Amino acid sequence: MAQIQTITLPANTSTILVNGTGQRVWIQGQSFYLGGSNVNSDNGIFIHGHDNLIDLGNIAFGENIYAFSNHENAITVFYYTTAL
């Protein structure tokens, strides 16, 4: 089963991008930073390129991944679960 969600990142604000549920997660978007709740342009992992689909793997239940952008931005999050 797959789900797609678009998250709008306000400029200069750390925003929850993924709430972990054990599902596999891919993300796609323009220039932004990934990290913890205090992520910003100084301490985040820089992601660039709207054509890149980035596999974050399975995100554990209760784990949150945050994103930060210097300008308003939209990130597409793809969730995937296999049927048992």
ZIBEL-V166349 format. One record per run of one state. SS is the DSSP state (@ for helix, = for strand, . for the rest). FROM is the first residue (numbers start at 0). TO is the last residue. If there is no record, write none. Layout:
ss:from:to
SS:FROM:TO
SS:FROM:TO
This chain:
ss:from:to
.:0:0
=:1:8
.:9:13
=:14:18
.:19:22
=:23:28
.:29:30
=:31:34
.:35:43
=:44:46
.:47:52
=:53:57
.:58:62
=:63:67
.:68:71
=:72:79
.:80:83
